[in-house]
Amino acid sequence: MTAVLSSLTPQLRQYLIVTGNYWAFTLTDGALRMLVVLHFHQLGYSPLAIALLFLFYEFFGVVTNLFGGWLGARIGLNRTMNIGLGMQVAALAMLLVPSAMLTVPWVMLAQALSGIAKDLNKMSAKSSVKQLVPANAEGTLYKWVAILTGSKNALKGAGFFLGGALLTLLGFQGAILVMAVALSAVWLLSLWSLKEDLGRAKNKPKFSQIFSKSRAVNYLSAARMFLFGARDIWFVVALPVYLASTLGWDHWSVGGFLALWVIGYGIIQSVAPYFTGKRSGRVPGGREAFLWACGLLLLPALIALSLTHNLYPHIVLLAGLLIFGGVFAINSSLHSYLIVSYARDDGASMDVGFYYMANAMGRLIGTVLSGYLFQIAGLTACLWVSAVFLATAAAISLFLPRA
């Protein structure tokens, strides 16, 4: 194994280390989300209360992405990635307290720490790719971003399944302990092996430069906010609670189904270049972002109509969810490539951080609306609002550079 690694180029070795860190983190992050949703639903918490458990997670994701890109440009992406891994270990350790201490404020605080950790890790991983791919190799850049993003989401899906399985086999605290020990080992390995000064800007950026001055980055960030808000409005809280309460699925079934959904979503993300221009020898631009967003917005509207008129509602819901996952994966992978392509060469983490700040803002809005709309109006209302968000994302995409 050592001989194989030593035969690789330094850039590819660093890419594999970054990807491995991202994989390990994402596995625990997906498992933790499913553990919290199912455990607190089991304890009798309302959908809105469960959504509020993730409020700080998403809010601090917004803050972290806004400042994390600036921090990465100043101290290096290796350090911001390792800080993220260490903070996730600390967040897991906070949940090892006795059950009586697992109050809503305490869990929200642990989720806040986890939200900071997640976005430091993601921003570091995505920005690192810009530094490791040669200039003007746009096809290679798209391929590497797609593989990183797709594999991450496949692992997140595996994390959903892992969370449901560990909750059943070991209980809440047993599952948390296993994940904390495993991620600690990854963190120590990363501290030893990740290259110093990766992604550090040659000229130290000023704090006032955290907001992007690029028109393309700003429009793409706005489209990303509505894209991910549209997904999380029905996926984060409403869907798992609907499957458990209305369809009567157990923890294994909910965790397993959502895991397979996200795994398939990740696989499609990895091969997204083949659907968006690679076969014709070109890389995509704003036109493709608009067209794929238009295709996506039809799906939640059709599922909502099926539920409203009771037309094979459960079959349409599950089939529609699978199709939505595939089309959403292409949209997400396309956006992930565009931001890395649009980002400046020196200090790329600042543009990427600003973009993922908008991503986190969309997730925050979607998470709160998921719990609130589901509690007052049901899953159908979540789907209609999702369609409106997607229409907005498509309209914004019209202002992106065409190529």
HUKALIN-V681782 format. One record per run of one state. SS is the DSSP state (helix for helix, strand for strand, loop for the rest). FROM is the first residue (numbers start at 0). LEN is the number of residues. If there is no record, write none. Layout:
[[SS FROM LEN] [SS FROM LEN]]
This chain:
[[loop 0 1] [helix 1 5] [loop 6 3] [helix 9 33] [loop 42 4] [helix 46 7] [loop 53 1] [helix 54 21] [loop 75 1] [helix 76 18] [loop 94 4] [helix 98 3] [loop 101 2] [helix 103 29] [loop 132 5] [helix 137 56] [loop 193 13] [helix 206 3] [loop 209 5] [helix 214 31] [loop 245 5] [helix 250 20] [loop 270 1] [helix 271 3] [loop 274 3] [helix 277 3] [loop 280 5] [helix 285 23] [loop 308 4] [helix 312 30] [loop 342 5] [helix 347 30] [loop 377 1] [helix 378 19] [loop 397 6]]
